[in-house]
Amino acid sequence: MRGYLRIFLILWKKYSLEHRDLKFYSGKLFISTKYLSKVVSAASGRSARSWICMRVILEAKVLLKEGEMSIQQISDRLNFANQSFFGTFFKRYAGMSPTDYKNM
């Protein structure tokens, strides 16, 4: 189990800003998404989806606070389909809109 967690975390570090779908990671590990979720949660106390979302939110917060990029540019950089999806994702996991966070 811990072997899968270790490999997942290596993949997470390399790909999480580009790929948020568990199918991507389970495919790389040749296991089902259900089993991936089970082993990551059992070994780390945190779901695989939580690991991925946390990394994306932390990167988004850094980029928003740096202030050099527009929200659209951040959305593009983090591989969201559009700014609206990014805003919805950010609000769901950060509790506020990207604009509100940027202006804090």
All heavy atoms as an XYZ file, in Angstrom:
859
protein
N       0.817     -1.208      0.000
C       0.000      0.000      0.000
C       0.856      1.265      0.000
O       0.600      2.189     -0.743
C      -0.929      0.029      1.212
C      -2.195     -0.718      1.053
S      -3.277     -0.327      2.446
C      -4.813     -0.758      1.728
N       1.846      1.292      0.873
C       2.681      2.495      0.956
C       3.468      2.728     -0.334
O       3.810      3.847     -0.660
C       3.616      2.415      2.161
C       2.867      2.574      3.460
C       3.816      3.060      4.531
N       3.116      3.187      5.789
C       2.469      4.268      6.180
N       2.415      5.314      5.396
N       1.871      4.313      7.352
N       3.756      1.654     -1.062
C       4.442      1.793     -2.341
C       3.599      2.580     -3.330
O       4.102      3.438     -4.050
N       2.297      2.279     -3.345
C       1.396      3.031     -4.213
C       1.324      4.495     -3.793
O       1.283      5.384     -4.632
C      -0.010      2.429     -4.217
C      -0.149      1.187     -5.063
C      -0.571     -0.004     -4.498
C       0.134      1.214     -6.423
C      -0.716     -1.140     -5.274
C      -0.006      0.077     -7.209
C      -0.430     -1.095     -6.625
O      -0.572     -2.217     -7.393
N       1.306      4.745     -2.484
C       1.274      6.126     -2.008
C       2.530      6.864     -2.454
O       2.453      7.984     -2.952
C       1.132      6.204     -0.488
C       1.217      7.618      0.095
C       0.070      8.489     -0.402
C       1.239      7.577      1.614
N       3.667      6.239     -2.292
C       4.937      6.875     -2.672
C       4.938      7.217     -4.169
O       5.279      8.328     -4.573
C       6.113      5.967     -2.311
C       7.452      6.586     -2.563
C       8.642      5.749     -2.072
N       8.569      4.354     -2.426
C       8.320      3.347     -1.564
N       8.128      3.595     -0.294
N       8.279      2.111     -1.985
N       4.508      6.278     -4.991
C       4.478      6.525     -6.435
C       3.434      7.582     -6.767
O       3.675      8.462     -7.593
C       4.233      5.218     -7.213
C       5.406      4.263     -6.995
C       4.052      5.508     -8.694
C       5.150      2.849     -7.466
N       2.263      7.504     -6.121
C       1.239      8.524     -6.342
C       1.787      9.909     -6.022
O       1.575     10.864     -6.780
C      -0.008      8.249     -5.494
C      -0.966      9.410     -5.479
C      -1.760      9.698     -6.582
C      -1.060     10.245     -4.369
C      -2.619     10.788     -6.581
C      -1.909     11.331     -4.353
C      -2.698     11.608     -5.464
N       2.507     10.051     -4.911
C       3.031     11.364     -4.526
C       4.096     11.872     -5.503
O       4.192     13.073     -5.743
C       3.565     11.329     -3.091
C       2.482     11.177     -2.021
C       3.113     11.035     -0.640
C       1.489     12.317     -2.062
N       4.860     10.967     -6.077
C       5.824     11.372     -7.112
C       5.072     11.893     -8.333
O       5.396     12.961     -8.872
C       6.755     10.189     -7.490
C       7.699      9.882     -6.319
C       7.540     10.502     -8.771
C       8.439      8.557     -6.453
N       4.045     11.143     -8.751
C       3.223     11.577     -9.884
C       2.500     12.873     -9.555
O       2.399     13.772    -10.397
C       2.209     10.484    -10.253
C       2.792      9.185    -10.798
C       1.710      8.116    -10.875
C       3.441      9.409    -12.150
N       1.974     12.974     -8.340
C       1.253     14.166     -7.865
C       2.150     15.398     -7.974
O       1.741     16.428     -8.486
C       0.810     13.933     -6.422
C       0.336     15.109     -5.673
C      -0.893     15.684     -5.756
C       1.050     15.857     -4.687
N      -0.985     16.745     -4.877
C       0.203     16.867     -4.215
C       2.340     15.761     -4.158
C       0.601     17.770     -3.240
C       2.723     16.661     -3.190
C       1.848     17.650     -2.745
N       3.368     15.260     -7.506
C       4.300     16.390     -7.545
C       4.594     16.817     -8.983
O       4.686     18.001     -9.286
C       5.598     16.004     -6.837
C       6.571     17.142     -6.690
C       7.783     16.723     -5.871
C       8.727     17.880     -5.703
N       9.910     17.522     -4.929
N       4.699     15.840     -9.872
C       5.051     16.130    -11.256
C       3.866     16.625    -12.092
O       4.032     17.509    -12.931
C       5.630     14.869    -11.897
C       6.144     15.082    -13.293
C       6.867     13.851    -13.804
C       7.441     14.112    -15.187
N       8.173     12.971    -15.691
N       2.672     16.086    -11.861
C       1.559     16.322    -12.771
C       0.338     17.042    -12.208
O      -0.574     17.378    -12.960
C       1.051     14.983    -13.344
C       2.047     14.253    -14.183
C       2.621     13.072    -13.731
C       2.406     14.716    -15.443
C       3.529     12.364    -14.511
C       3.314     14.029    -16.230
C       3.870     12.854    -15.762
O       4.765     12.169    -16.536
N       0.262     17.280    -10.914
C      -1.001     17.752    -10.332
C      -1.449     19.127    -10.817
O      -2.632     19.443    -10.748
C      -0.947     17.734     -8.803
O       0.062     18.592     -8.325
N      -0.548     19.937    -11.314
C      -0.972     21.234    -11.833
C      -1.539     21.113    -13.244
O      -2.174     22.041    -13.738
C       0.194     22.233    -11.801
C       0.734     22.531    -10.406
C       1.896     23.515    -10.489
C      -0.352     23.052     -9.482
N      -1.345     19.961    -13.862
C      -1.865     19.719    -15.207
C      -3.043     18.750    -15.211
O      -3.943     18.883    -16.023
C      -0.763     19.135    -16.094
C       0.439     20.030    -16.246
C       1.618     19.279    -16.859
O       1.398     18.270    -17.543
O       2.749     19.707    -16.628
N      -2.994     17.767    -14.333
C      -3.990     16.693    -14.330
C      -4.664     16.589    -12.961
O      -4.001     16.308    -11.969
C      -3.333     15.350    -14.667
C      -2.718     15.316    -16.024
N      -3.463     15.162    -17.172
C      -1.428     15.438    -16.423
C      -2.662     15.182    -18.211
N      -1.421     15.354    -17.797
N      -5.988     16.806    -12.963
C      -6.750     16.706    -11.716
C      -7.652     15.481    -11.669
O      -8.331     15.252    -10.697
C      -7.584     17.983    -11.520
C      -6.728     19.193    -11.198
C      -7.552     20.436    -11.022
N      -8.219     20.865    -12.241
C      -7.622     21.507    -13.241
N      -6.342     21.805    -13.169
N      -8.300     21.876    -14.302
N      -7.638     14.686    -12.717
C      -8.503     13.523    -12.833
C      -7.816     12.287    -12.230
O      -6.683     11.957    -12.607
C      -8.824     13.292    -14.303
C      -9.831     12.197    -14.540
O     -10.396     11.662    -13.565
O     -10.067     11.880    -15.716
N      -8.510     11.600    -11.327
C      -7.928     10.410    -10.703
C      -7.629      9.310    -11.726
O      -6.721      8.506    -11.508
C      -8.854      9.870     -9.620
C      -9.013     10.734     -8.376
C      -9.913     10.032     -7.364
C      -7.683     11.066     -7.749
N      -8.359      9.289    -12.832
C      -8.113      8.281    -13.865
C      -6.691      8.394    -14.416
O      -6.073      7.387    -14.754
C      -9.116      8.419    -15.007
C     -10.474      7.896    -14.681
C     -11.384      7.998    -15.890
C     -12.755      7.482    -15.541
N     -13.646      7.523    -16.711
N      -6.192      9.607    -14.498
C      -4.827      9.802    -14.984
C      -3.832      9.073    -14.075
O      -2.975      8.327    -14.549
C      -4.496     11.298    -15.038
C      -3.056     11.585    -15.354
C      -2.603     11.563    -16.663
C      -2.148     11.870    -14.344
C      -1.272     11.814    -16.962
C      -0.819     12.120    -14.631
C      -0.376     12.091    -15.940
N      -3.960      9.277    -12.773
C      -3.028      8.681    -11.806
C      -3.217      7.177    -11.692
O      -2.238      6.427    -11.636
C      -3.179      9.363    -10.444
C      -2.858     10.828    -10.525
C      -3.859     11.769    -10.722
C      -1.548     11.278    -10.471
C      -3.562     13.121    -10.838
C      -1.234     12.623    -10.588
C      -2.254     13.532    -10.779
O      -1.953     14.859    -10.912
N      -4.457      6.728    -11.644
C      -4.698      5.285    -11.546
C      -4.197      4.582    -12.809
O      -3.670      3.465    -12.729
C      -6.175      4.988    -11.284
O      -6.988      5.411    -12.351
N      -4.335      5.239    -13.953
C      -3.807      4.669    -15.190
C      -2.298      4.526    -15.159
O      -1.744      3.523    -15.613
N      -1.629      5.525    -14.626
C      -0.166      5.466    -14.504
C       0.264      4.339    -13.558
O       1.341      3.772    -13.716
C       0.387      6.792    -13.978
C       0.284      7.936    -14.949
C       1.420      7.898    -15.910
C       1.475      9.169    -16.731
N       2.465      9.064    -17.790
N      -0.572      4.051    -12.553
C      -0.243      3.020    -11.566
C      -0.819      1.651    -11.930
O      -0.594      0.674    -11.216
C      -0.765      3.443    -10.187
C      -0.057      4.632     -9.563
C      -0.837      5.181     -8.386
C       1.335      4.219     -9.110
N      -1.608      1.601    -13.003
C      -2.255      0.360    -13.444
C      -3.171     -0.229    -12.368
O      -3.188     -1.441    -12.131
C      -1.214     -0.680    -13.907
C      -0.344     -0.179    -15.014
C       0.950      0.241    -14.756
C      -0.825     -0.092    -16.312
C       1.762      0.728    -15.780
C      -0.021      0.393    -17.343
C       1.270      0.808    -17.073
N      -3.916      0.653    -11.689
C      -4.899      0.232    -10.696
C      -6.187      1.017    -10.938
O      -6.187      2.002    -11.666
C      -4.400      0.449     -9.237
C      -4.068      1.919     -8.986
C      -3.189     -0.445     -8.946
C      -3.645      2.242     -7.554
N      -7.276      0.582    -10.324
C      -8.542      1.298    -10.494
C      -8.537      2.591     -9.676
O      -7.779      2.725     -8.707
C      -9.714      0.414    -10.047
O      -9.719      0.268     -8.642
N      -9.394      3.520    -10.058
C      -9.497      4.777     -9.297
C      -9.999      4.488     -7.883
O      -9.570      5.149     -6.933
C     -10.433      5.775     -9.985
O     -11.702      5.187    -10.199
C      -9.859      6.245    -11.299
N     -10.878      3.507     -7.751
C     -11.398      3.142     -6.426
C     -10.267      2.628     -5.518
O     -10.161      3.023     -4.357
C     -12.490      2.080     -6.569
C     -13.181      1.729     -5.296
C     -14.320      0.755     -5.545
C     -15.006      0.398     -4.242
N     -16.139     -0.507     -4.476
N      -9.416      1.779     -6.076
C      -8.307      1.255     -5.281
C      -7.289      2.353     -4.973
O      -6.764      2.422     -3.854
C      -7.633      0.084     -6.006
C      -6.623     -0.637     -5.140
C      -7.021     -1.334     -4.005
C      -5.271     -0.597     -5.442
C      -6.097     -1.987     -3.199
C      -4.337     -1.240     -4.652
C      -4.756     -1.931     -3.531
O      -3.831     -2.560     -2.729
N      -7.029      3.217     -5.934
C      -6.131      4.344     -5.688
C      -6.643      5.182     -4.522
O      -5.890      5.507     -3.605
C      -5.994      5.220     -6.935
C      -5.220      6.531     -6.753
C      -3.765      6.263     -6.375
C      -5.302      7.381     -8.008
N      -7.908      5.524     -4.564
C      -8.498      6.319     -3.481
C      -8.363      5.613     -2.139
O      -8.023      6.234     -1.136
C      -9.977      6.590     -3.762
O     -10.113      7.381     -4.909
N      -8.612      4.301     -2.152
C      -8.549      3.512     -0.912
C      -7.126      3.486     -0.335
O      -6.935      3.744      0.851
C      -9.029      2.092     -1.193
C      -9.002      1.186     -0.004
C      -9.477     -0.213     -0.376
C      -9.282     -1.162      0.777
N      -9.692     -2.525      0.423
N      -6.139      3.193     -1.164
C      -4.775      3.064     -0.631
C      -4.192      4.408     -0.219
O      -3.498      4.494      0.800
C      -3.818      2.326     -1.592
C      -4.264      0.905     -1.825
C      -3.631      3.048     -2.898
N      -4.457      5.451     -0.973
C      -3.925      6.767     -0.609
C      -4.557      7.235      0.696
O      -3.866      7.718      1.597
C      -4.149      7.798     -1.748
C      -3.836      9.211     -1.279
C      -3.292      7.444     -2.950
N      -5.851      7.061      0.817
C      -6.551      7.470      2.036
C      -6.080      6.662      3.250
O      -5.846      7.219      4.321
C      -8.054      7.312      1.841
O      -8.742      7.820      2.943
N      -5.931      5.352      3.077
C      -5.501      4.491      4.184
C      -4.073      4.817      4.628
O      -3.775      4.817      5.819
C      -5.604      3.027      3.772
N      -3.210      5.110      3.674
C      -1.799      5.341      3.998
C      -1.511      6.764      4.462
O      -0.567      6.995      5.220
C      -0.930      5.013      2.787
N      -2.334      7.736      4.021
C      -2.009      9.129      4.349
C      -3.067      9.828      5.197
O      -2.825     10.920      5.708
C      -1.815      9.937      3.061
O      -3.054     10.150      2.401
N      -4.252      9.224      5.288
C      -5.330      9.869      6.027
C      -6.000     10.976      5.226
O      -6.804     11.743      5.740
N      -5.695     11.040      3.966
C      -6.227     12.087      3.085
C      -6.503     11.470      1.719
O      -5.708     10.676      1.232
C      -5.155     13.154      3.020
C      -5.343     14.234      2.105
C      -4.126     15.109      2.161
N      -4.639     16.431      2.385
C      -3.930     17.455      2.664
N      -2.636     17.332      2.818
N      -4.469     18.618      2.818
N      -7.598     11.876      1.098
C      -7.956     11.288     -0.194
C      -7.014     11.758     -1.295
O      -6.391     12.824     -1.193
C      -9.397     11.645     -0.556
O      -9.490     13.010     -0.914
N      -6.939     10.964     -2.347
C      -6.112     11.332     -3.504
C      -6.615     12.645     -4.102
O      -5.828     13.517     -4.459
C      -6.134     10.212     -4.542
N      -7.931     12.782     -4.209
C      -8.509     14.020     -4.753
C      -8.118     15.217     -3.884
O      -7.804     16.295     -4.390
C     -10.027     13.901     -4.854
C     -10.641     15.113     -5.519
C     -12.070     14.923     -5.940
N     -12.390     13.710     -6.650
C     -12.096     13.455     -7.930
N     -11.458     14.350     -8.636
N     -12.446     12.318     -8.496
N      -8.107     15.028     -2.584
C      -7.722     16.103     -1.666
C      -6.276     16.532     -1.894
O      -5.962     17.722     -1.893
C      -7.923     15.647     -0.228
O      -7.423     16.592      0.676
N      -5.381     15.567     -2.094
C      -3.983     15.887     -2.373
C      -3.874     16.752     -3.627
O      -3.174     17.762     -3.645
C      -3.168     14.600     -2.590
C      -2.736     13.919     -1.345
C      -3.323     12.836     -0.752
C      -1.613     14.245     -0.528
N      -2.634     12.483      0.380
C      -1.570     13.322      0.541
C      -0.628     15.232     -0.602
C      -0.591     13.363      1.519
C       0.357     15.267      0.382
C       0.366     14.342      1.427
N      -4.582     16.341     -4.676
C      -4.517     17.043     -5.956
C      -5.082     18.458     -5.821
O      -4.441     19.431     -6.231
C      -5.258     16.241     -7.043
C      -4.530     14.919     -7.283
C      -5.370     17.047     -8.331
C      -5.341     13.893     -8.053
N      -6.258     18.565     -5.231
C      -6.900     19.880     -5.095
C      -6.074     20.816     -4.226
O      -5.954     22.002     -4.528
C      -8.310     19.731     -4.539
S      -9.433     18.912     -5.699
N      -5.487     20.284     -3.164
C      -4.664     21.102     -2.286
C      -3.501     21.730     -3.052
O      -3.215     22.913     -2.918
C      -4.121     20.264     -1.130
C      -3.158     21.012     -0.226
S      -2.238     19.950      0.891
C      -1.233     19.010     -0.247
N      -2.850     20.959     -3.890
C      -1.701     21.467     -4.650
C      -2.127     22.553     -5.628
O      -1.463     23.583     -5.763
C      -1.030     20.312     -5.399
C       0.106     20.744     -6.298
C       1.443     20.593     -5.619
N       2.524     21.204     -6.359
C       3.172     20.650     -7.381
N       2.849     19.456     -7.810
N       4.160     21.289     -7.965
N      -3.241     22.333     -6.298
C      -3.729     23.312     -7.269
C      -4.114     24.612     -6.559
O      -3.764     25.710     -7.009
C      -4.918     22.745     -8.079
C      -5.532     23.808     -8.965
C      -4.470     21.544     -8.903
N      -4.799     24.504     -5.436
C      -5.223     25.690     -4.684
C      -4.007     26.449     -4.148
O      -3.958     27.686     -4.234
C      -6.195     25.320     -3.541
C      -7.537     24.899     -4.129
C      -6.366     26.453     -2.551
C      -8.274     25.977     -4.907
N      -3.035     25.739     -3.617
C      -1.839     26.422     -3.108
C      -1.103     27.171     -4.217
O      -0.677     28.308     -4.031
C      -0.902     25.430     -2.424
C      -1.381     24.889     -1.084
C      -0.432     23.802     -0.577
C      -1.530     25.993     -0.064
N      -0.980     26.544     -5.382
C      -0.327     27.211     -6.511
C      -1.146     28.412     -6.969
O      -0.589     29.478     -7.250
C      -0.132     26.228     -7.669
C       0.569     26.820     -8.861
C       2.038     27.175     -8.624
O       2.625     26.734     -7.624
O       2.594     27.918     -9.461
N      -2.457     28.247     -7.033
C      -3.322     29.364     -7.438
C      -3.191     30.529     -6.462
O      -3.106     31.691     -6.884
C      -4.778     28.902     -7.513
N      -3.148     30.244     -5.169
C      -3.014     31.306     -4.166
C      -1.699     32.061     -4.331
O      -1.662     33.290     -4.230
C      -3.128     30.729     -2.755
C      -4.542     30.355     -2.372
C      -4.576     29.776     -0.966
C      -5.989     29.551     -0.487
N      -6.022     29.001      0.887
N      -0.634     31.328     -4.578
C       0.671     31.976     -4.791
C       0.603     32.895     -6.011
O       1.024     34.059     -5.953
C       1.794     30.920     -4.956
C       3.070     31.558     -5.479
C       2.048     30.209     -3.630
N       0.061     32.384     -7.103
C      -0.016     33.180     -8.330
C      -0.932     34.389     -8.159
O      -0.629     35.476     -8.665
C      -0.496     32.310     -9.492
C       0.464     31.191     -9.913
C      -0.198     30.269    -10.931
C       1.764     31.758    -10.448
N      -2.028     34.222     -7.437
C      -2.938     35.346     -7.208
C      -2.273     36.426     -6.364
O      -2.428     37.620     -6.622
C      -4.227     34.862     -6.532
C      -5.175     34.069     -7.425
C      -6.206     33.330     -6.583
C      -5.858     34.985     -8.431
N      -1.541     36.039     -5.348
C      -0.896     37.014     -4.465
C       0.298     37.693     -5.127
O       0.601     38.841     -4.815
C      -0.465     36.353     -3.146
C      -1.611     36.122     -2.198
C      -2.283     37.425     -1.851
C      -3.412     37.248     -0.875
N      -4.099     38.475     -0.565
N       0.978     37.001     -6.026
C       2.089     37.634     -6.742
C       1.586     38.801     -7.566
O       2.299     39.789     -7.738
C       2.796     36.620     -7.654
C       3.694     35.665     -6.919
C       4.331     34.654     -7.850
O       3.960     34.573     -9.049
O       5.213     33.925     -7.380
N       0.370     38.677     -8.080
C      -0.270     39.769     -8.786
C       0.243     40.066    -10.180
O      -0.186     41.029    -10.802
N       1.149     39.250    -10.686
C       1.706     39.503    -12.012
C       0.838     38.963    -13.135
O       0.961     39.393    -14.281
C       3.111     38.898    -12.105
C       4.086     39.550    -11.158
C       5.438     38.858    -11.156
O       5.683     38.012    -12.036
O       6.236     39.172    -10.271
N      -0.031     38.012    -12.817
C      -0.859     37.370    -13.830
C      -2.325     37.690    -13.576
O      -2.745     37.842    -12.433
C      -0.670     35.848    -13.782
C       0.729     35.377    -14.085
S       0.937     33.602    -13.821
C       0.107     32.963    -15.253
N      -3.085     37.768    -14.650
C      -4.526     37.944    -14.505
C      -5.144     36.608    -14.089
O      -4.510     35.547    -14.209
C      -5.137     38.386    -15.836
O      -5.107     37.326    -16.770
N      -6.378     36.660    -13.636
C      -7.069     35.434    -13.260
C      -7.213     34.526    -14.475
O      -7.059     33.303    -14.369
C      -8.416     35.751    -12.589
C      -8.151     36.438    -11.246
C      -9.253     34.485    -12.399
C      -9.363     36.984    -10.546
N      -7.453     35.091    -15.633
C      -7.537     34.298    -16.866
C      -6.215     33.589    -17.143
O      -6.186     32.410    -17.489
C      -7.915     35.179    -18.058
C      -7.985     34.423    -19.381
C      -9.042     33.354    -19.403
O     -10.199     33.629    -19.147
N      -8.657     32.115    -19.684
N      -5.106     34.284    -16.979
C      -3.793     33.680    -17.213
C      -3.515     32.557    -16.209
O      -2.956     31.524    -16.573
C      -2.701     34.740    -17.128
C      -2.717     35.720    -18.281
C      -1.786     36.897    -18.048
O      -1.699     37.444    -16.947
N      -1.094     37.294    -19.115
N      -3.911     32.759    -14.970
C      -3.738     31.722    -13.945
C      -4.595     30.512    -14.301
O      -4.138     29.369    -14.219
C      -4.070     32.272    -12.547
C      -3.047     33.332    -12.148
C      -4.125     31.144    -11.513
C      -3.414     34.140    -10.915
N      -5.818     30.762    -14.710
C      -6.712     29.689    -15.133
C      -6.088     28.879    -16.263
O      -6.101     27.639    -16.232
C      -8.044     30.296    -15.584
O      -8.862     29.342    -16.187
N      -5.534     29.561    -17.237
C      -4.874     28.881    -18.360
C      -3.656     28.097    -17.890
O      -3.451     26.947    -18.287
C      -4.445     29.892    -19.431
C      -5.609     30.540    -20.153
O      -6.745     30.002    -20.089
O      -5.397     31.605    -20.775
N      -2.858     28.713    -17.059
C      -1.624     28.062    -16.574
C      -1.922     26.786    -15.795
O      -1.168     25.822    -15.849
C      -0.838     29.034    -15.710
C       0.457     28.434    -15.202
C       1.331     29.464    -14.609
N       2.539     28.878    -14.092
C       3.503     29.564    -13.583
N       3.427     30.886    -13.514
N       4.577     28.978    -13.110
N      -3.040     26.789    -15.066
C      -3.402     25.626    -14.256
C      -4.310     24.649    -15.011
O      -4.881     23.745    -14.414
C      -4.053     26.079    -12.947
C      -3.140     26.897    -12.033
C      -3.894     27.365    -10.797
C      -1.901     26.098    -11.633
N      -4.412     24.841    -16.314
C      -5.132     23.924    -17.206
C      -6.618     23.772    -16.910
O      -7.163     22.680    -16.951
C      -4.470     22.544    -17.229
C      -3.195     22.540    -18.019
O      -3.052     23.306    -18.963
N      -2.270     21.706    -17.631
N      -7.277     24.870    -16.633
C      -8.733     24.858    -16.512
C      -9.309     25.158    -17.888
O      -8.701     25.890    -18.671
C      -9.206     25.887    -15.485
C      -8.992     25.438    -14.077
C      -7.801     25.678    -13.429
C      -9.987     24.743    -13.404
C      -7.583     25.250    -12.132
C      -9.787     24.302    -12.101
C      -8.586     24.557    -11.463
N     -10.483     24.607    -18.165
C     -11.123     24.802    -19.472
C     -11.393     26.281    -19.730
O     -11.279     26.752    -20.853
C     -12.414     24.005    -19.552
N     -11.750     27.002    -18.669
C     -11.988     28.439    -18.794
C     -11.942     29.077    -17.406
O     -11.846     28.384    -16.391
C     -13.314     28.736    -19.510
C     -14.501     28.109    -18.814
O     -14.690     28.278    -17.618
N     -15.309     27.380    -19.569
N     -12.026     30.377    -17.378
C     -11.930     31.126    -16.128
C     -13.087     30.803    -15.190
O     -12.921     30.790    -13.971
C     -11.882     32.620    -16.419
C     -11.637     33.476    -15.203
C     -11.476     34.942    -15.556
O     -11.109     35.288    -16.668
N     -11.747     35.804    -14.606
N     -14.251     30.534    -15.743
C     -15.417     30.208    -14.930
C     -15.205     28.913    -14.141
O     -15.520     28.845    -12.948
C     -16.656     30.087    -15.815
O     -17.781     29.740    -15.049
N     -14.662     27.875    -14.799
C     -14.372     26.621    -14.099
C     -13.339     26.841    -13.003
O     -13.446     26.290    -11.912
C     -13.877     25.544    -15.061
C     -14.955     24.928    -15.906
C     -14.737     24.692    -17.242
C     -16.184     24.579    -15.368
C     -15.712     24.121    -18.039
C     -17.168     24.002    -16.151
C     -16.937     23.774    -17.488
N     -12.325     27.633    -13.309
C     -11.313     27.944    -12.304
C     -11.939     28.647    -11.109
O     -11.679     28.295     -9.957
C     -10.199     28.811    -12.897
C      -9.233     29.333    -11.865
C      -8.435     28.467    -11.139
C      -9.122     30.698    -11.616
C      -7.543     28.945    -10.179
C      -8.248     31.182    -10.675
C      -7.457     30.302     -9.947
N     -12.779     29.638    -11.366
C     -13.436     30.371    -10.281
C     -14.302     29.473     -9.416
O     -14.277     29.571     -8.181
N     -15.045     28.584    -10.039
C     -15.890     27.646     -9.295
C     -15.036     26.706     -8.449
O     -15.327     26.465     -7.276
C     -16.768     26.838    -10.273
O     -17.585     27.744    -11.016
C     -17.639     25.843     -9.539
N     -13.965     26.161     -9.045
C     -13.054     25.271     -8.335
C     -12.419     25.995     -7.150
O     -12.391     25.480     -6.034
C     -11.971     24.778     -9.307
C     -10.939     23.877     -8.692
C     -11.145     22.514     -8.652
C      -9.754     24.391     -8.190
C     -10.189     21.664     -8.099
C      -8.797     23.562     -7.638
C      -9.017     22.192     -7.593
N     -11.903     27.180     -7.401
C     -11.226     27.936     -6.357
C     -12.183     28.245     -5.205
O     -11.840     28.047     -4.038
C     -10.644     29.237     -6.917
C      -9.720     29.929     -5.967
C      -8.372     29.632     -5.956
C     -10.196     30.876     -5.068
C      -7.512     30.258     -5.053
C      -9.347     31.511     -4.176
C      -7.993     31.196     -4.168
N     -13.374     28.685     -5.528
C     -14.343     29.030     -4.489
C     -14.734     27.804     -3.675
O     -14.864     27.868     -2.453
C     -15.578     29.686     -5.096
C     -16.522     30.224     -4.048
C     -17.558     31.139     -4.642
C     -18.335     31.776     -3.500
N     -19.189     32.844     -3.960
N     -14.874     26.674     -4.347
C     -15.250     25.437     -3.648
C     -14.195     25.027     -2.628
O     -14.506     24.612     -1.526
C     -15.447     24.327     -4.666
C     -15.814     23.007     -4.038
C     -16.075     21.971     -5.090
N     -16.485     20.726     -4.493
C     -16.563     19.598     -5.129
N     -16.299     19.559     -6.426
N     -16.923     18.497     -4.513
N     -12.932     25.129     -2.992
C     -11.862     24.634     -2.116
C     -11.213     25.711     -1.262
O     -10.619     25.399     -0.229
C     -10.805     23.886     -2.933
C     -11.351     22.603     -3.492
C     -11.762     22.516     -4.816
C     -11.507     21.480     -2.689
C     -12.301     21.342     -5.329
C     -12.039     20.307     -3.186
C     -12.439     20.243     -4.506
O     -12.976     19.080     -5.000
N     -11.292     26.964     -1.661
C     -10.671     28.045     -0.881
C     -11.698     28.855     -0.097
O     -11.331     29.641      0.770
C      -9.869     28.964     -1.796
N     -12.982     28.692     -0.440
C     -14.027     29.376      0.308
C     -14.300     30.799     -0.123
O     -15.091     31.499      0.511
N     -13.648     31.245     -1.179
C     -13.880     32.594     -1.708
C     -13.475     32.616     -3.171
O     -12.784     31.725     -3.635
C     -13.104     33.640     -0.919
C     -11.599     33.528     -1.022
S     -10.676     34.788     -0.112
C     -11.063     34.374      1.551
N     -13.897     33.651     -3.868
C     -13.564     33.750     -5.286
C     -12.089     34.127     -5.460
O     -11.476     34.701     -4.550
C     -14.437     34.811     -5.952
O     -14.036     36.098     -5.539
N     -11.524     33.824     -6.621
C     -10.137     34.243     -6.883
C      -9.959     35.763     -6.764
O      -8.948     36.225     -6.235
C      -9.879     33.764     -8.304
C     -10.866     32.685     -8.549
C     -12.068     33.027     -7.723
N     -10.942     36.512     -7.216
C     -10.864     37.971     -7.130
C     -10.827     38.432     -5.689
O      -9.998     39.288     -5.315
C     -12.060     38.631     -7.859
O     -12.055     38.172     -9.214
C     -11.970     40.138     -7.826
N     -11.694     37.866     -4.848
C     -11.711     38.232     -3.433
C     -10.380     37.870     -2.768
O      -9.834     38.643     -1.970
C     -12.849     37.551     -2.695
C     -14.217     38.104     -3.075
O     -14.275     39.213     -3.663
O     -15.233     37.426     -2.805
N      -9.836     36.694     -3.118
C      -8.554     36.287     -2.528
C      -7.434     37.221     -2.984
O      -6.605     37.641     -2.176
C      -8.216     34.847     -2.920
C      -6.982     34.360     -2.220
C      -7.048     33.876     -0.920
C      -5.730     34.421     -2.828
C      -5.915     33.465     -0.249
C      -4.589     34.013     -2.175
C      -4.679     33.546     -0.883
O      -3.548     33.145     -0.215
N      -7.444     37.574     -4.253
C      -6.404     38.460     -4.798
C      -6.439     39.834     -4.136
O      -5.408     40.452     -3.902
C      -6.597     38.587     -6.311
C      -5.493     39.300     -7.025
C      -5.689     39.234     -8.539
C      -4.464     39.783     -9.214
N      -4.423     39.456    -10.631
N      -7.646     40.306     -3.814
C      -7.808     41.633     -3.234
C      -7.701     41.659     -1.711
O      -7.828     42.730     -1.111
C      -9.149     42.228     -3.664
C      -9.190     42.494     -5.143
O      -8.184     42.778     -5.774
N     -10.368     42.368     -5.731
N      -7.492     40.517     -1.098
C      -7.390     40.470      0.360
C      -6.172     41.211      0.879
O      -5.139     41.228      0.317
C      -7.269     39.003      0.833
C      -8.515     38.499      1.410
S      -8.448     36.794      2.032
C      -6.783     36.408      2.369
